[in-house]
Amino acid sequence: MWLGIPGQIVEFVDRENHIATADVSGVRRNVNVGLLDQADVGDWVLIHVGFALSKIDDEEARATIEFLEQLGDPYEQELAELRTSSIE
């Protein structure tokens, strides 16, 4: 399990309860953004166990995704697990 995986917020499902949909390498998941001071559509966040822990910039998101992709199978397995619980 990863400490944090980058995801980009694509929409808010329930602003009152801090629930947003994030795209994680093509897999969409609902995540809780309540730990962040502010989150907007288009923001990159680090996600762990369904919570957005921090905002990151585009460069950090890209670099982290590239690193994770280089890991190969462990990253693919994590994405496969995300797909089984995705919203689409």
N, C-alpha and C positions, 0 to 999 in steps of 0.2 A: 504494500500500500504506500502511496506517495505522501510526502509531507504536504505538498500543494501542487496542483496541476492548473495551468492557465486556462481560463475560460473567458469568453467575451459576452457581456450582457447584451441580449438581443431584444428583450421586452420585460415589462413588469407584469406579473400575474396578479399580485395582491400587494399594493404599496403599503397598506395599513399594517400588514403582517410581515413586510420586508421580504417578499418572495419574488424573485426574478428568474427568468429563463436565461441560461448561459449556454453558449455553444462551446463545446470542448472537442476540438478536432473533428468537427462534423456531427458530434452527438449532442443533442440538446437535453439539458437537465434543469430542473427547478432547484434553485439554491437560495439559502437565506442570506441576505445582505445586511442584516441588522447589526452586525459587528462593525460595519463601515460607517464613517461619519456621513458620507454621501456617496451614492452610486447612481450612474446614469446609463442609459442605453449607449452602447459603444465602448464603455469602459472595460478594460481588461482587469481580471481579478485572479488571485490565487485561491483555489477551492480545495477544501479538505473536508471529507465526510459531510458534504452537503452545505457547508458554510463558506462564504467568501471571507477569507481572513485578512486580505489586504488588496489594495489597488496596485497595479503595476503598469508601467508604460509599454507602448507598442514594441520597443526594442527589447525590453526584458522578456516580454511574452514570446516574441519570435525566437530569441536565443534559447529560452527554456524549452520551447516546443522542438526546436532543432536538436537540442541535447537529448530530450526524451525519445525522439524518433531514432536517434543513433543507438539507443539501448536495445532496439529491436523487439524481441519477444516479450520481455516484461512490460513494455509500454503497450504493445498490441493486446496483451492479456488484460491490462487495466482498461483499455478502451472497450474491449469485449464485455467486461463486467459493467461498464457504464451503459453500454447499449442495452443490456438486459433490464436496466431500470430507467431507461430514457423515457421521455414523454412523447416521442413520436414513433 
